[in-house]
Amino acid sequence: MTPAGILEAALYATDLDAATWFYGEVLGLEEIARVEGRHVFFRCGQGVVLVFNPNATVVPPAPDAKLPVPPHGARGPGHLCFRASSSEIEAWTARLDAQGVKVEAAFAWPQGGRSIYFRDPAGNSLEFAEPRIWSME
């Protein structure tokens, strides 16, 4: 057996208000869940982008917790890549520029496909890329 796909991906940010603005307003993702000071979750296609405050998620759950999720967290910038066509990458480049978000790198991969890289307010490295960079399309 092998996993069928990724259902959710997690990034970490201590300023959840800034993350909410960025992922909701700049990237246009729909907020689907929030616990103040702990996390904010967004729908992204068939999956979910989870943004956790690492200061809150390292705390073990109470013995009687309804959802006994084990402690987790990361420090420093993470990475997440969003799927996009070539024309969508052009549109995203313009949208990011209009929102004052700097594109750090834009290039074509040797095996085909393009990517752009930028950062969220927490410093996480984000990317829009054509799926063919992994020979999937």
CYANA upper distance limits for C-alpha pairs under 8 A (distance plus 0.5 A):
  6 ILE  CA     47 GLY  CA      7.70
  7 LEU  CA     46 GLN  CA      7.91
  7 LEU  CA     47 GLY  CA      5.39
  7 LEU  CA     48 VAL  CA      6.96
  8 GLU  CA     47 GLY  CA      5.97
  8 GLU  CA     48 VAL  CA      5.15
  8 GLU  CA     49 VAL  CA      6.30
  8 GLU  CA     50 LEU  CA      7.36
  9 ALA  CA     48 VAL  CA      7.08
  9 ALA  CA     49 VAL  CA      5.74
  9 ALA  CA     50 LEU  CA      6.47
  9 ALA  CA     80 LEU  CA      8.30
 10 ALA  CA     49 VAL  CA      6.52
 10 ALA  CA     50 LEU  CA      5.05
 10 ALA  CA     51 VAL  CA      6.26
 10 ALA  CA     52 PHE  CA      7.65
 11 LEU  CA     49 VAL  CA      8.11
 11 LEU  CA     50 LEU  CA      6.71
 11 LEU  CA     51 VAL  CA      5.40
 11 LEU  CA     52 PHE  CA      6.88
 11 LEU  CA     78 GLY  CA      6.68
 11 LEU  CA     79 HIS  CA      8.09
 11 LEU  CA     80 LEU  CA      8.44
 11 LEU  CA    124 ASN  CA      7.91
 12 TYR  CA     51 VAL  CA      5.84
 12 TYR  CA     52 PHE  CA      5.30
 12 TYR  CA     53 ASN  CA      6.13
 12 TYR  CA     54 PRO  CA      6.41
 12 TYR  CA     73 GLY  CA      7.54
 12 TYR  CA     74 ALA  CA      7.00
 12 TYR  CA     75 ARG  CA      7.95
 12 TYR  CA     77 PRO  CA      8.49
 12 TYR  CA     78 GLY  CA      7.97
 12 TYR  CA    122 ALA  CA      8.14
 12 TYR  CA    124 ASN  CA      8.46
 13 ALA  CA     19 ALA  CA      7.54
 13 ALA  CA     51 VAL  CA      7.05
 13 ALA  CA     52 PHE  CA      6.59
 13 ALA  CA     53 ASN  CA      5.64
 13 ALA  CA     54 PRO  CA      7.32
 13 ALA  CA    122 ALA  CA      5.80
 14 THR  CA     52 PHE  CA      8.14
 14 THR  CA     53 ASN  CA      5.24
 14 THR  CA     54 PRO  CA      7.16
 14 THR  CA     55 ASN  CA      7.70
 14 THR  CA    122 ALA  CA      7.83
 15 ASP  CA     19 ALA  CA      6.93
 15 ASP  CA     53 ASN  CA      7.89
 15 ASP  CA    122 ALA  CA      7.78
 16 LEU  CA     20 THR  CA      6.43
 16 LEU  CA     37 GLY  CA      7.50
 16 LEU  CA     38 ARG  CA      8.50
 16 LEU  CA     39 HIS  CA      7.48
 16 LEU  CA     40 VAL  CA      7.47
 16 LEU  CA     51 VAL  CA      8.16
 16 LEU  CA     52 PHE  CA      8.27
 16 LEU  CA     53 ASN  CA      7.50
 17 ASP  CA     21 TRP  CA      6.78
 18 ALA  CA     22 PHE  CA      6.64
 18 ALA  CA    121 PRO  CA      6.84
 19 ALA  CA     23 TYR  CA      6.44
 19 ALA  CA     24 GLY  CA      8.48
 19 ALA  CA     51 VAL  CA      8.00
 19 ALA  CA    120 ASP  CA      7.83
 19 ALA  CA    121 PRO  CA      7.08
 19 ALA  CA    122 ALA  CA      7.95
 20 THR  CA     24 GLY  CA      6.07
 20 THR  CA     25 GLU  CA      8.23
 20 THR  CA     31 GLU  CA      8.33
 20 THR  CA     40 VAL  CA      7.54
 21 TRP  CA     25 GLU  CA      5.76
 21 TRP  CA     26 VAL  CA      7.48
 22 PHE  CA     26 VAL  CA      5.43
 22 PHE  CA     27 LEU  CA      6.97
 22 PHE  CA    120 ASP  CA      7.27
 22 PHE  CA    121 PRO  CA      7.77
 23 TYR  CA     27 LEU  CA      5.45
 23 TYR  CA     28 GLY  CA      6.78
 23 TYR  CA     29 LEU  CA      6.23
 23 TYR  CA     42 PHE  CA      8.11
 24 GLY  CA     28 GLY  CA      5.22
 24 GLY  CA     29 LEU  CA      5.30
 24 GLY  CA     30 GLU  CA      6.63
 24 GLY  CA     31 GLU  CA      7.16
 24 GLY  CA     42 PHE  CA      8.34
 25 GLU  CA     29 LEU  CA      7.94
 26 VAL  CA     95 ARG  CA      8.27
 26 VAL  CA     96 LEU  CA      7.65
 26 VAL  CA     99 GLN  CA      7.25
 29 LEU  CA     42 PHE  CA      6.33
 29 LEU  CA     43 ARG  CA      6.54
 29 LEU  CA     44 CYS  CA      6.76
 30 GLU  CA     42 PHE  CA      5.80
 30 GLU  CA     43 ARG  CA      5.86
 30 GLU  CA     44 CYS  CA      8.08
 31 GLU  CA     40 VAL  CA      7.66
 31 GLU  CA     41 PHE  CA      6.32
 31 GLU  CA     42 PHE  CA      4.90
 31 GLU  CA     43 ARG  CA      7.00
 32 ILE  CA     40 VAL  CA      8.26
 32 ILE  CA     41 PHE  CA      6.16
 32 ILE  CA     42 PHE  CA      5.89
 32 ILE  CA     43 ARG  CA      6.93
 33 ALA  CA     39 HIS  CA      8.48
 33 ALA  CA     40 VAL  CA      6.22
 33 ALA  CA     41 PHE  CA      5.60
 33 ALA  CA     42 PHE  CA      7.69
 34 ARG  CA     38 ARG  CA      8.26
 34 ARG  CA     39 HIS  CA      6.11
 34 ARG  CA     40 VAL  CA      4.82
 34 ARG  CA     41 PHE  CA      6.82
 35 VAL  CA     39 HIS  CA      5.88
 35 VAL  CA     40 VAL  CA      7.05
 36 GLU  CA     40 VAL  CA      8.46
 37 GLY  CA     53 ASN  CA      7.25
 37 GLY  CA     56 ALA  CA      7.66
 38 ARG  CA     52 PHE  CA      6.38
 38 ARG  CA     53 ASN  CA      5.67
 38 ARG  CA     54 PRO  CA      8.41
 38 ARG  CA     56 ALA  CA      5.90
 38 ARG  CA     57 THR  CA      7.35
 39 HIS  CA     50 LEU  CA      7.77
 39 HIS  CA     51 VAL  CA      6.11
 39 HIS  CA     52 PHE  CA      4.80
 39 HIS  CA     53 ASN  CA      6.40
 40 VAL  CA     50 LEU  CA      6.86
 40 VAL  CA     51 VAL  CA      5.89
 40 VAL  CA     52 PHE  CA      7.10
 41 PHE  CA     48 VAL  CA      7.28
 41 PHE  CA     49 VAL  CA      6.31
 41 PHE  CA     50 LEU  CA      5.06
 41 PHE  CA     51 VAL  CA      6.49
 42 PHE  CA     48 VAL  CA      6.06
 42 PHE  CA     49 VAL  CA      5.66
 42 PHE  CA     50 LEU  CA      6.98
 43 ARG  CA     47 GLY  CA      6.70
 43 ARG  CA     48 VAL  CA      5.17
 43 ARG  CA     49 VAL  CA      6.92
 44 CYS  CA     48 VAL  CA      5.80
 44 CYS  CA     49 VAL  CA      6.99
 52 PHE  CA     56 ALA  CA      8.29
 52 PHE  CA     57 THR  CA      7.48
 52 PHE  CA     73 GLY  CA      8.24
 53 ASN  CA     57 THR  CA      6.96
 53 ASN  CA     73 GLY  CA      8.40
 54 PRO  CA     58 VAL  CA      6.72
 54 PRO  CA     72 HIS  CA      7.92
 54 PRO  CA     73 GLY  CA      5.31
 54 PRO  CA     74 ALA  CA      6.80
 54 PRO  CA     75 ARG  CA      7.87
 55 ASN  CA     59 VAL  CA      8.10
 55 ASN  CA     73 GLY  CA      8.30
 57 THR  CA     71 PRO  CA      6.05
 57 THR  CA     72 HIS  CA      6.05
 57 THR  CA     73 GLY  CA      6.51
 58 VAL  CA     71 PRO  CA      5.13
 58 VAL  CA     72 HIS  CA      5.70
 58 VAL  CA     73 GLY  CA      6.45
 59 VAL  CA     71 PRO  CA      6.34
 60 PRO  CA     70 PRO  CA      6.80
 60 PRO  CA     71 PRO  CA      5.64
 61 PRO  CA     65 ALA  CA      6.59
 61 PRO  CA     67 LEU  CA      8.47
 61 PRO  CA     68 PRO  CA      6.10
 61 PRO  CA     69 VAL  CA      7.22
 61 PRO  CA     70 PRO  CA      7.40
 61 PRO  CA     71 PRO  CA      7.87
 62 ALA  CA     68 PRO  CA      8.00
 63 PRO  CA     68 PRO  CA      8.30
 64 ASP  CA     68 PRO  CA      8.50
 76 GLY  CA    123 GLY  CA      8.25
 76 GLY  CA    124 ASN  CA      8.22
 77 PRO  CA    122 ALA  CA      7.89
 77 PRO  CA    123 GLY  CA      5.97
 77 PRO  CA    124 ASN  CA      4.80
 77 PRO  CA    125 SER  CA      6.91
 78 GLY  CA    123 GLY  CA      8.44
 78 GLY  CA    124 ASN  CA      5.35
 78 GLY  CA    125 SER  CA      6.52
 79 HIS  CA    124 ASN  CA      6.31
 79 HIS  CA    125 SER  CA      5.18
 79 HIS  CA    126 LEU  CA      6.13
 79 HIS  CA    127 GLU  CA      8.32
 80 LEU  CA    124 ASN  CA      8.44
 80 LEU  CA    125 SER  CA      7.16
 80 LEU  CA    126 LEU  CA      5.58
 80 LEU  CA    127 GLU  CA      6.84
 81 CYS  CA    126 LEU  CA      6.21
 81 CYS  CA    127 GLU  CA      4.90
 81 CYS  CA    128 PHE  CA      6.14
 81 CYS  CA    129 ALA  CA      7.29
 82 PHE  CA    126 LEU  CA      8.18
 82 PHE  CA    127 GLU  CA      6.45
 82 PHE  CA    128 PHE  CA      5.26
 82 PHE  CA    129 ALA  CA      6.86
 83 ARG  CA    128 PHE  CA      6.32
 83 ARG  CA    129 ALA  CA      5.88
 83 ARG  CA    130 GLU  CA      6.41
 83 ARG  CA    131 PRO  CA      6.55
 84 ALA  CA     88 GLU  CA      6.09
 84 ALA  CA     89 ILE  CA      6.52
 84 ALA  CA    128 PHE  CA      6.30
 84 ALA  CA    129 ALA  CA      5.91
 84 ALA  CA    130 GLU  CA      5.66
 84 ALA  CA    131 PRO  CA      7.67
 85 SER  CA     89 ILE  CA      6.65
 85 SER  CA    129 ALA  CA      7.75
 85 SER  CA    130 GLU  CA      5.72
 85 SER  CA    131 PRO  CA      8.21
 86 SER  CA     90 GLU  CA      7.06
 86 SER  CA    113 GLY  CA      8.31
 86 SER  CA    114 ARG  CA      7.44
 86 SER  CA    130 GLU  CA      6.94
 87 SER  CA     91 ALA  CA      6.89
 88 GLU  CA     92 TRP  CA      6.48
 89 ILE  CA     93 THR  CA      6.54
 89 ILE  CA    115 SER  CA      8.03
 89 ILE  CA    116 ILE  CA      7.79
 89 ILE  CA    128 PHE  CA      6.99
 89 ILE  CA    129 ALA  CA      7.76
 90 GLU  CA     94 ALA  CA      6.98
 91 ALA  CA     95 ARG  CA      6.68
 92 TRP  CA     96 LEU  CA      6.42
 93 THR  CA     97 ASP  CA      6.67
 93 THR  CA    103 VAL  CA      7.70
 93 THR  CA    116 ILE  CA      8.22
 94 ALA  CA     98 ALA  CA      6.66
 95 ARG  CA     99 GLN  CA      6.81
 96 LEU  CA    100 GLY  CA      6.76
 96 LEU  CA    101 VAL  CA      5.44
 96 LEU  CA    102 LYS  CA      7.43
 96 LEU  CA    103 VAL  CA      7.99
 97 ASP  CA    101 VAL  CA      5.96
 97 ASP  CA    102 LYS  CA      6.86
 97 ASP  CA    103 VAL  CA      8.15
101 VAL  CA    118 PHE  CA      7.69
101 VAL  CA    119 ARG  CA      8.10
102 LYS  CA    118 PHE  CA      6.67
102 LYS  CA    119 ARG  CA      8.19
103 VAL  CA    116 ILE  CA      7.09
103 VAL  CA    117 TYR  CA      6.19
103 VAL  CA    118 PHE  CA      5.23
103 VAL  CA    119 ARG  CA      8.42
104 GLU  CA    116 ILE  CA      7.94
104 GLU  CA    117 TYR  CA      5.96
104 GLU  CA    118 PHE  CA      5.82
104 GLU  CA    119 ARG  CA      8.50
105 ALA  CA    115 SER  CA      8.37
105 ALA  CA    116 ILE  CA      6.05
105 ALA  CA    117 TYR  CA      5.67
105 ALA  CA    118 PHE  CA      7.83
106 ALA  CA    114 ARG  CA      7.87
106 ALA  CA    115 SER  CA      6.17
106 ALA  CA    116 ILE  CA      4.82
106 ALA  CA    117 TYR  CA      7.02
107 PHE  CA    114 ARG  CA      6.17
107 PHE  CA    115 SER  CA      6.23
107 PHE  CA    116 ILE  CA      7.26
108 ALA  CA    112 GLY  CA      7.04
108 ALA  CA    113 GLY  CA      6.15
108 ALA  CA    114 ARG  CA      4.77
108 ALA  CA    115 SER  CA      7.03
109 TRP  CA    113 GLY  CA      6.05
109 TRP  CA    114 ARG  CA      6.41
109 TRP  CA    115 SER  CA      8.15
109 TRP  CA    133 ILE  CA      7.08
111 GLN  CA    133 ILE  CA      7.06
112 GLY  CA    132 ARG  CA      6.97
112 GLY  CA    133 ILE  CA      6.35
113 GLY  CA    129 ALA  CA      7.68
113 GLY  CA    130 GLU  CA      5.80
113 GLY  CA    131 PRO  CA      7.77
113 GLY  CA    132 ARG  CA      6.00
113 GLY  CA    133 ILE  CA      5.52
114 ARG  CA    129 ALA  CA      6.18
114 ARG  CA    130 GLU  CA      6.21
114 ARG  CA    133 ILE  CA      7.72
115 SER  CA    127 GLU  CA      7.05
115 SER  CA    128 PHE  CA      6.05
115 SER  CA    129 ALA  CA      4.73
115 SER  CA    130 GLU  CA      7.18
116 ILE  CA    127 GLU  CA      5.99
116 ILE  CA    128 PHE  CA      5.94
116 ILE  CA    129 ALA  CA      7.12
117 TYR  CA    125 SER  CA      7.28
117 TYR  CA    126 LEU  CA      6.11
117 TYR  CA    127 GLU  CA      4.94
117 TYR  CA    128 PHE  CA      7.26
118 PHE  CA    125 SER  CA      6.43
118 PHE  CA    126 LEU  CA      5.80
118 PHE  CA    127 GLU  CA      6.85
119 ARG  CA    123 GLY  CA      5.83
119 ARG  CA    124 ASN  CA      5.86
119 ARG  CA    125 SER  CA      5.26
119 ARG  CA    126 LEU  CA      6.04
120 ASP  CA    124 ASN  CA      5.97
120 ASP  CA    125 SER  CA      7.41
120 ASP  CA    126 LEU  CA      7.58
129 ALA  CA    133 ILE  CA      7.80
131 PRO  CA    135 SER  CA      7.31
131 PRO  CA    136 MET  CA      6.26
131 PRO  CA    137 GLU  CA      6.43
132 ARG  CA    136 MET  CA      5.75
132 ARG  CA    137 GLU  CA      5.42
